[in-house]
Amino acid sequence: MTPSAILESALYVTDLQAAEQFYCDIIGLNVVGKVEGRHVFFRCGSGVLLLFNAEATKVPPAPDARLKVPPHGTAGEGHLCFTASADEIGQWRKHLTARNIAIESDFEWPQGGHSIYIRDPSGNSIEFAEPRIWGL
């Protein structure tokens, strides 16, 4: 058996309100679920981006909880990469720069393909890259 795709990806943030504003206003994602103080979820193409307050997700569910999601979480900066064509990367560069979001790195991969990197308000590394960096 081999999975056909990744359905959801998670990042852990220190300020949910700042993260929600960043991913809505700067990245342009739409909220599909939210629990104040715990998480905010966004639709991204055919997948979902989950942003969690790591401290809140370390708490096990109550014995009578409807959803028995086990505790999880991490500390420190994570990474997420959004798919973008070469033209879209140029558009992202202009969009981010116009909103005073610093481009941390901007380069061509030796095997082909371009990437730019920024940081979200919690310090997570966010990349926009051409799929060909992975031979796709």
Backbone as a chain_set.jsonl record, in Angstrom:
{"seq": "MTPSAILESALYVTDLQAAEQFYCDIIGLNVVGKVEGRHVFFRCGSGVLLLFNAEATKVPPAPDARLKVPPHGTAGEGHLCFTASADEIGQWRKHLTARNIAIESDFEWPQGGHSIYIRDPSGNSIEFAEPRIWGL", "coords": {"N": [[0.856, -1.189, 0.0], [0.494, 2.236, -0.764], [0.217, 5.633, 0.074], [-1.85, 7.962, -1.736], [-1.781, 10.705, -1.728], [-1.115, 13.671, 0.244], [-3.323, 14.625, 2.652], [-3.697, 16.504, 4.686], [-1.714, 19.028, 6.263], [0.199, 20.128, 9.024], [1.015, 22.956, 11.003], [2.531, 24.453, 13.82], [1.737, 27.106, 15.897], [2.415, 30.184, 17.657], [0.758, 32.306, 18.109], [-2.413, 32.311, 17.443], [-4.301, 34.149, 16.398], [-2.728, 36.077, 15.018], [-1.566, 34.339, 13.181], [-3.835, 33.401, 11.776], [-4.699, 35.784, 10.562], [-2.444, 36.335, 8.93], [-2.356, 34.044, 7.179], [-4.835, 34.298, 5.958], [-4.97, 37.042, 4.983], [-2.434, 37.585, 3.763], [-1.511, 35.185, 2.499], [-3.873, 34.286, 1.387], [-5.697, 32.234, 1.926], [-8.726, 30.395, 2.748], [-10.651, 30.122, 5.689], [-11.743, 27.067, 7.074], [-12.403, 25.833, 9.374], [-12.458, 26.313, 12.921], [-11.405, 26.633, 16.261], [-11.464, 28.62, 18.917], [-8.471, 29.613, 20.423], [-7.348, 27.084, 20.122], [-7.164, 25.946, 17.43], [-6.97, 26.72, 13.866], [-8.179, 26.08, 10.676], [-7.461, 25.765, 7.192], [-8.523, 25.738, 3.769], [-6.644, 24.518, 1.083], [-6.161, 24.203, -2.1], [-6.637, 20.859, -2.966], [-6.221, 19.986, -0.459], [-5.774, 20.47, 3.137], [-4.658, 22.949, 5.35], [-3.569, 22.862, 8.579], [-3.455, 24.788, 11.441], [-2.161, 24.875, 14.591], [-2.355, 25.685, 18.076], [0.231, 24.704, 19.838], [0.47, 24.06, 22.583], [-2.183, 23.688, 23.377], [-2.862, 21.408, 21.939], [-1.541, 19.397, 23.174], [-2.996, 18.452, 25.222], [-4.817, 15.693, 26.277], [-7.835, 14.219, 24.845], [-11.022, 14.495, 26.489], [-12.479, 11.745, 28.328], [-15.143, 11.378, 27.488], [-15.226, 12.666, 25.076], [-16.343, 13.62, 21.82], [-14.736, 13.568, 19.538], [-11.907, 11.736, 19.278], [-9.151, 12.663, 19.075], [-5.766, 12.094, 19.328], [-3.254, 13.427, 21.614], [-0.905, 15.794, 20.317], [1.818, 17.662, 18.883], [4.438, 20.11, 18.61], [7.557, 21.793, 19.135], [9.206, 24.791, 18.219], [10.377, 25.963, 14.97], [8.583, 25.143, 12.053], [8.097, 23.808, 8.717], [6.665, 24.481, 5.524], [5.677, 24.014, 2.194], [4.338, 25.674, -0.549], [2.931, 24.978, -3.733], [3.966, 26.509, -6.737], [4.052, 28.025, -9.94], [6.714, 29.146, -12.155], [6.031, 31.72, -13.095], [4.066, 32.379, -11.194], [5.644, 32.451, -8.885], [7.115, 34.763, -9.321], [4.987, 36.582, -9.186], [4.202, 36.143, -6.517], [6.513, 37.074, -5.227], [6.384, 39.857, -5.78], [3.887, 40.442, -4.574], [4.348, 39.747, -1.866], [6.514, 41.412, -1.19], [5.33, 43.923, -1.543], [3.738, 43.932, 0.659], [5.431, 44.159, 2.726], [6.674, 41.785, 3.555], [9.426, 39.998, 4.239], [11.608, 38.441, 1.941], [13.258, 35.644, 2.611], [14.969, 33.846, 1.36], [15.894, 33.193, -2.025], [16.138, 31.399, -4.792], [17.529, 29.302, -7.466], [17.24, 25.838, -7.841], [19.778, 23.294, -8.068], [19.009, 21.053, -9.624], [17.025, 22.11, -11.101], [14.262, 24.375, -11.143], [12.639, 26.817, -9.083], [12.681, 28.517, -5.912], [11.212, 30.479, -3.299], [11.501, 31.764, -0.007], [9.831, 32.613, 3.013], [8.938, 33.853, 6.299], [6.389, 32.969, 8.63], [4.214, 34.619, 11.082], [4.867, 33.154, 13.4], [7.369, 32.246, 12.977], [7.646, 30.032, 11.359], [8.988, 28.394, 8.509], [8.135, 29.229, 5.32], [7.648, 28.2, 2.093], [7.541, 28.843, -1.411], [7.41, 27.061, -4.3], [8.466, 25.666, -7.453], [7.047, 22.683, -8.711], [8.854, 21.054, -10.051], [11.203, 20.954, -8.615], [11.155, 18.651, -7.267], [11.032, 16.856, -9.265], [8.529, 16.742, -10.387]], "CA": [[0.0, 0.0, 0.0], [1.176, 3.527, -0.805], [-0.761, 6.716, 0.045], [-1.917, 8.654, -3.019], [-1.574, 12.144, -1.546], [-1.186, 14.176, 1.621], [-4.619, 15.274, 2.815], [-3.552, 17.665, 5.551], [-0.399, 19.339, 6.814], [0.021, 20.919, 10.235], [2.051, 23.816, 11.562], [2.225, 24.856, 15.181], [1.944, 28.542, 15.977], [2.419, 30.753, 19.004], [-0.317, 33.299, 18.175], [-3.408, 31.891, 16.451], [-4.932, 35.306, 15.761], [-1.762, 36.608, 14.042], [-1.424, 33.328, 12.131], [-5.043, 33.43, 10.954], [-4.658, 37.001, 9.752], [-1.389, 36.156, 7.933], [-2.725, 33.055, 6.162], [-5.985, 34.842, 5.215], [-4.705, 38.309, 4.306], [-1.205, 37.563, 2.968], [-1.45, 33.983, 1.668], [-5.134, 34.219, 0.643], [-6.439, 31.0, 2.185], [-10.027, 30.534, 3.398], [-10.866, 29.34, 6.91], [-12.793, 26.041, 6.985], [-12.702, 25.371, 10.719], [-11.755, 27.117, 13.925], [-11.761, 26.567, 17.675], [-10.726, 29.701, 19.541], [-7.415, 29.217, 21.349], [-6.812, 25.756, 19.846], [-6.744, 25.737, 16.043], [-7.658, 27.295, 12.719], [-7.909, 25.236, 9.521], [-7.635, 26.449, 5.913], [-8.536, 24.972, 2.53], [-5.557, 24.84, 0.161], [-6.304, 23.255, -3.204], [-7.386, 19.664, -2.571], [-5.818, 19.636, 0.897], [-6.1, 21.363, 4.242], [-3.569, 23.383, 6.218], [-4.002, 22.928, 9.969], [-2.599, 25.564, 12.334], [-2.511, 24.543, 15.969], [-1.655, 26.153, 19.261], [0.852, 23.448, 20.263], [0.168, 23.771, 23.985], [-3.565, 23.205, 23.469], [-3.001, 20.079, 21.355], [-0.874, 18.417, 24.044], [-3.997, 18.011, 26.194], [-5.584, 14.555, 25.743], [-9.282, 14.443, 24.835], [-11.774, 13.995, 27.646], [-12.978, 10.385, 28.075], [-16.432, 11.394, 26.799], [-15.12, 13.535, 23.895], [-16.899, 13.1, 20.569], [-13.599, 13.332, 18.64], [-10.817, 11.177, 20.093], [-7.868, 12.999, 18.462], [-4.724, 11.96, 20.346], [-2.397, 14.6, 21.79], [0.21, 15.964, 19.383], [2.365, 19.01, 18.907], [5.882, 20.225, 18.483], [8.092, 23.097, 19.507], [10.166, 25.287, 17.247], [9.911, 26.381, 13.659], [8.292, 24.1, 11.084], [8.26, 24.168, 7.304], [5.598, 24.131, 4.609], [5.947, 24.518, 0.852], [3.207, 25.805, -1.453], [3.237, 24.829, -5.151], [3.831, 27.72, -7.543], [4.776, 28.022, -11.215], [7.738, 30.193, -12.227], [5.325, 33.001, -13.178], [3.428, 32.634, -9.887], [6.679, 32.834, -7.92], [7.34, 36.184, -9.572], [3.839, 37.309, -8.647], [4.305, 36.059, -5.059], [7.607, 37.959, -4.817], [5.838, 41.223, -5.804], [2.811, 40.501, -3.574], [4.93, 39.719, -0.515], [7.326, 42.618, -1.026], [4.394, 45.047, -1.395], [3.153, 43.841, 1.999], [6.568, 44.213, 3.668], [7.063, 40.453, 4.015], [10.805, 39.794, 3.772], [11.985, 37.196, 1.268], [14.436, 35.172, 3.334], [15.852, 33.193, 0.4], [15.333, 33.234, -3.368], [17.194, 30.759, -5.581], [17.317, 28.197, -8.397], [17.777, 24.566, -7.381], [20.704, 22.725, -9.06], [18.301, 20.117, -10.5], [15.999, 22.871, -11.8], [13.152, 24.86, -10.334], [12.904, 28.004, -8.279], [12.01, 28.621, -4.61], [11.39, 31.622, -2.411], [11.173, 31.437, 1.378], [9.467, 33.682, 3.943], [8.567, 33.379, 7.64], [5.073, 33.395, 9.113], [4.385, 35.337, 12.348], [5.424, 32.275, 14.439], [8.724, 31.854, 12.59], [7.664, 28.87, 10.471], [9.558, 28.614, 7.187], [7.115, 29.028, 4.291], [8.292, 28.19, 0.788], [6.771, 28.756, -2.647], [8.371, 26.402, -5.18], [8.013, 24.93, -8.625], [7.029, 21.24, -8.433], [9.981, 20.35, -10.663], [12.315, 20.731, -7.678], [11.009, 17.247, -6.871], [10.858, 16.068, -10.466], [7.093, 16.625, -10.675]], "C": [[0.896, 1.244, 0.0], [0.115, 4.62, -0.825], [-0.707, 7.449, -1.295], [-1.651, 10.146, -2.914], [-1.54, 12.471, -0.062], [-2.47, 14.987, 1.724], [-4.508, 16.563, 3.632], [-2.116, 17.788, 6.021], [-0.616, 20.263, 7.993], [1.263, 21.748, 10.535], [1.588, 24.201, 12.957], [2.639, 26.306, 15.34], [1.842, 29.027, 17.411], [1.294, 31.765, 19.201], [-1.317, 32.974, 17.07], [-4.031, 33.069, 15.702], [-4.007, 35.896, 14.693], [-1.594, 35.637, 12.881], [-2.635, 33.336, 11.207], [-5.035, 34.637, 10.026], [-3.626, 36.864, 8.627], [-1.83, 35.216, 6.818], [-3.971, 33.472, 5.374], [-5.561, 36.024, 4.352], [-3.49, 38.273, 3.384], [-1.198, 36.38, 1.999], [-2.749, 33.776, 0.887], [-5.934, 32.952, 0.836], [-7.752, 31.301, 2.904], [-10.14, 29.599, 4.59], [-11.997, 28.342, 6.672], [-13.155, 25.474, 8.345], [-11.878, 26.141, 11.727], [-12.301, 26.801, 15.309], [-10.857, 27.569, 18.368], [-9.711, 29.164, 20.555], [-6.785, 27.871, 21.061], [-6.315, 25.59, 18.413], [-7.532, 26.594, 15.069], [-7.217, 26.486, 11.505], [-8.254, 26.0, 8.246], [-7.701, 25.452, 4.773], [-7.369, 25.463, 1.688], [-5.589, 23.808, -0.962], [-7.153, 22.081, -2.763], [-7.026, 19.211, -1.156], [-6.232, 20.681, 1.914], [-4.828, 21.676, 5.014], [-4.145, 23.565, 7.614], [-2.989, 23.764, 10.752], [-3.084, 25.327, 13.751], [-1.714, 25.374, 16.961], [-1.088, 24.881, 19.895], [0.521, 23.086, 21.712], [-1.226, 23.19, 24.142], [-3.701, 21.794, 22.923], [-2.288, 18.997, 22.164], [-1.845, 17.813, 25.061], [-4.799, 16.856, 25.596], [-7.087, 14.859, 25.748], [-9.923, 13.88, 26.105], [-12.307, 12.6, 27.317], [-14.3, 10.348, 27.308], [-16.42, 12.281, 25.537], [-15.679, 12.848, 22.656], [-15.785, 12.74, 19.589], [-12.387, 12.928, 19.477], [-9.454, 11.41, 19.431], [-6.792, 12.916, 19.544], [-3.89, 13.229, 20.461], [-1.268, 14.608, 20.743], [0.708, 17.388, 19.512], [3.872, 18.961, 18.773], [6.289, 21.61, 18.938], [9.095, 23.515, 18.44], [9.531, 25.546, 15.9], [9.725, 25.189, 12.733], [8.496, 24.62, 9.672], [7.064, 23.679, 6.505], [5.938, 24.752, 3.262], [4.666, 24.519, 0.03], [3.709, 25.644, -2.887], [3.016, 26.161, -5.864], [4.613, 27.547, -8.84], [5.836, 29.132, -11.17], [7.078, 31.574, -12.278], [4.675, 33.364, -11.846], [4.458, 33.034, -8.838], [7.022, 34.309, -8.097], [6.222, 37.041, -9.007], [3.851, 37.297, -7.118], [5.375, 37.016, -4.547], [7.098, 39.403, -4.738], [4.792, 41.419, -4.709], [3.392, 40.6, -2.158], [5.732, 40.98, -0.227], [6.435, 43.84, -0.809], [3.762, 45.068, -0.009], [4.222, 43.772, 3.089], [6.883, 42.865, 4.305], [8.43, 40.174, 3.403], [10.962, 38.438, 3.093], [13.299, 36.762, 1.901], [15.46, 34.532, 2.403], [15.126, 33.1, -0.931], [16.386, 32.629, -4.285], [16.672, 29.683, -6.52], [17.952, 26.954, -7.799], [18.698, 23.99, -8.459], [20.022, 21.782, -10.056], [17.193, 20.799, -11.305], [14.857, 23.239, -10.884], [13.588, 25.981, -9.414], [12.12, 27.942, -6.972], [12.233, 29.999, -4.019], [10.888, 31.203, -1.033], [10.854, 32.71, 2.154], [9.25, 33.044, 5.313], [7.16, 33.854, 7.97], [5.263, 34.074, 10.471], [4.953, 34.486, 13.491], [6.829, 31.795, 14.095], [8.8, 30.612, 11.728], [8.21, 29.27, 9.105], [8.516, 28.245, 6.129], [7.794, 29.215, 2.938], [7.229, 28.188, -0.312], [7.755, 28.195, -3.663], [7.694, 25.758, -6.378], [8.06, 23.438, -8.309], [8.236, 20.495, -9.031], [11.191, 20.226, -9.752], [12.318, 19.286, -7.164], [10.777, 16.334, -8.088], [9.408, 15.854, -10.842], [6.682, 17.581, -11.773]], "O": [[1.921, 1.288, 0.68], [-0.801, 4.564, -1.645], [0.352, 7.544, -1.915], [-1.329, 10.786, -3.915], [-1.894, 11.644, 0.779], [-2.674, 15.931, 0.962], [-5.137, 17.573, 3.316], [-1.398, 16.798, 6.159], [-1.521, 21.098, 7.968], [2.396, 21.304, 10.348], [0.39, 24.264, 13.23], [3.747, 26.693, 14.968], [1.258, 28.363, 18.268], [0.915, 32.054, 20.336], [-1.102, 33.315, 15.907], [-4.261, 32.983, 14.496], [-4.453, 36.183, 13.582], [-1.49, 36.057, 11.729], [-2.483, 33.285, 9.987], [-5.334, 34.515, 8.838], [-3.907, 37.238, 7.488], [-1.697, 35.548, 5.64], [-4.145, 33.041, 4.235], [-5.765, 36.018, 3.138], [-3.521, 38.881, 2.314], [-0.912, 36.55, 0.814], [-2.73, 33.151, -0.173], [-6.771, 32.619, -0.003], [-7.883, 32.322, 3.581], [-9.77, 28.427, 4.51], [-13.057, 28.691, 6.151], [-14.116, 24.713, 8.461], [-10.758, 26.568, 11.446], [-13.513, 26.713, 15.504], [-9.638, 27.399, 18.406], [-10.051, 28.366, 21.428], [-5.781, 27.525, 21.684], [-5.187, 25.15, 18.193], [-8.599, 27.119, 15.387], [-6.027, 26.234, 11.32], [-9.207, 26.778, 8.213], [-7.013, 24.431, 4.799], [-7.127, 26.665, 1.587], [-5.11, 22.686, -0.802], [-8.257, 22.264, -2.249], [-7.483, 18.16, -0.708], [-6.937, 21.64, 1.603], [-4.023, 20.789, 5.298], [-5.091, 24.328, 7.81], [-1.793, 23.473, 10.725], [-4.251, 25.546, 14.074], [-0.557, 25.719, 16.721], [-1.842, 24.068, 20.431], [0.314, 21.913, 22.022], [-1.431, 22.29, 24.957], [-4.56, 21.042, 23.384], [-2.42, 17.81, 21.866], [-1.551, 16.792, 25.682], [-5.396, 17.007, 24.531], [-7.557, 15.66, 26.556], [-9.43, 12.924, 26.703], [-12.561, 12.3, 26.15], [-14.557, 9.402, 26.563], [-17.477, 12.607, 24.996], [-15.508, 11.643, 22.47], [-15.872, 11.73, 18.89], [-11.906, 13.711, 20.296], [-8.687, 10.465, 19.245], [-6.892, 13.593, 20.567], [-3.822, 14.018, 19.519], [-0.757, 13.56, 20.348], [0.086, 18.218, 20.175], [4.488, 17.896, 18.818], [5.447, 22.492, 19.103], [9.754, 22.67, 17.833], [8.326, 25.376, 15.708], [10.599, 24.327, 12.635], [8.999, 25.723, 9.462], [6.518, 22.608, 6.768], [6.427, 25.88, 3.195], [3.989, 23.497, -0.08], [4.794, 26.122, -3.221], [2.022, 26.85, -5.633], [5.709, 26.986, -8.838], [5.844, 29.954, -10.254], [7.512, 32.494, -11.585], [4.726, 34.518, -11.419], [4.172, 33.875, -7.986], [7.199, 35.024, -7.111], [6.47, 38.095, -8.422], [3.549, 38.309, -6.486], [5.167, 37.696, -3.543], [7.346, 40.095, -3.751], [4.802, 42.428, -4.003], [2.971, 41.438, -1.361], [5.634, 41.548, 0.86], [6.75, 44.697, 0.017], [3.301, 46.115, 0.446], [3.949, 43.377, 4.223], [7.308, 42.804, 5.458], [8.568, 40.12, 2.181], [10.505, 37.417, 3.607], [14.324, 37.427, 1.749], [16.666, 34.652, 2.618], [13.905, 32.948, -0.975], [17.416, 33.254, -4.541], [15.54, 29.215, -6.395], [19.077, 27.006, -7.302], [18.433, 24.174, -9.647], [20.424, 21.724, -11.217], [16.505, 20.151, -12.094], [14.525, 22.499, -9.958], [14.75, 26.075, -9.021], [11.024, 27.383, -6.927], [13.285, 30.612, -4.202], [9.97, 30.391, -0.912], [11.505, 33.741, 1.985], [9.368, 31.828, 5.461], [6.775, 34.977, 7.644], [6.386, 34.102, 10.973], [5.471, 35.041, 14.46], [7.417, 31.016, 14.845], [9.897, 30.168, 11.388], [7.924, 30.36, 8.61], [8.073, 27.099, 6.053], [8.424, 30.238, 2.672], [6.157, 27.603, -0.156], [8.82, 28.775, -3.876], [6.529, 25.365, -6.331], [9.022, 22.973, -7.698], [8.591, 19.417, -8.555], [12.119, 19.479, -10.064], [13.335, 18.775, -6.695], [10.373, 15.181, -7.939], [9.082, 14.894, -11.54], [5.51, 17.622, -12.149]]}, "num_chains": 1, "name": "protein.A"}
